[in-house]
Amino acid sequence: MMLDPRSLQAGQKVTVKDALFGLRVRPAADGEAGLTVVGVEPDHLVLDDAATGVRTRVPLWLVNKSAQAPAAGPSAA
């Protein structure tokens, strides 16, 4: 599953992880700690960490779409 970061919505919780050549941004699971999407701009995401009070802008070119978690499917035999 490839996630288009522009499909995120303000108020949504996401996790951000290093993906070798960029960042992997994905929606946080229920109960999982994460950053809150404050805004989705044409060229960057604005994320807020409520625990530390830090607001971060992440350029969209840095989000590695190919590194998103694959969709669950049947395993090869």
N, C-alpha and C positions, 0 to 999 in steps of 0.2 A: 504494500500500500504506500503510495507516495502522497505526502501531505503538502498541499500548497499553503505556505505560511499566510498568504492573504486570506485564507478561509477561516482563520482564527477570529474570535470575537472578543470584544472588550469584556472583562470579567471572568474569562475562561482561565483555568489553571493549566499550566504546561510545565514540562520538565525540559531542561536544556543540558545536553551532554556533548562532550568533545567527540567528533566523528572523523578524526584524522585530518581531513581536508575540509574543515568547516564545523558547523554545529548541527546536532540533531535536535530538532524541536518537535515534541509530540504532546498531545493532550495528556494530562496527568490522570491516573486511575483514581477511583473513589478512595479517599483517605490518604492518598499519596501526597507528600509535600511537594510544592512546586512554586513557580513564579506566576503572578497574575498578569494577564495581558491587559495593559492599560489602553493601548491604541495600536491600530494597524494602519500604517501610512503607506503610500505608494512605493517607498524605497526602504522602509525599516519597520521593525516591531518595537514597541515600547513595553518593557516588562518591569514589574514592580515586585521587589522582595519585601513583604510586610515585616518579616522577622528582623531584618537589618535596616529597613528604611531606604534601601538603595533602589534607584530607578535606572534602568539600563536600556539603551537603544541598540538594537541588533540589526545591522544592515541585511537586507534580504539576500544579497549575493553571498553572504556568509553561511546562510542556511543550506545545508547539503540535502537536497530533496532525495537523492539516490540512497542516502544513508538511513532513511526512515524505516521503522520496523516493518517487516513483510507481513502481509495479510495471512491469517491462519488458513491453512488449506490442507488437503490430503498429503501425507508424506509419501515419498517415492519408495517403492519396495525393492 
